Amino acid sequence: MKGTVTDLRNEVRYLAEEAFHRKLISGYGDGANEKEYQIVFNGKPRHLSLAQARSFLSDLVARCDRN
């Protein structure tokens, strides 16, 4: 299970870096616990589970790619 959380966190970190460099989000980082991630979107910090963060960031990057 630990490897799965680590893999998911790495994927979220990669997506967050991609979204940040495309100026889709203004900040990101680890959350209060190992299964949480913080994303700053539209000036507001959002604390999401790793699965929610992956989904949110994937959709955001994909939407940018379509435009």
Sequence and secondary structure as in RCSB ss.txt:
>XXXX:A:sequence
MKGTVTDLRNEVRYLAEEAFHRKLISGYGDGANEKEYQIVFNGKPRHLSLAQARSFLSDLVARCDRN
>XXXX:A:secstr
 HHHHHHHHHHHHHHHHHHHHTTS SEEEE SSTTEEEEEETTEEEEEEHHHHHHHHHHHHHHHHH 
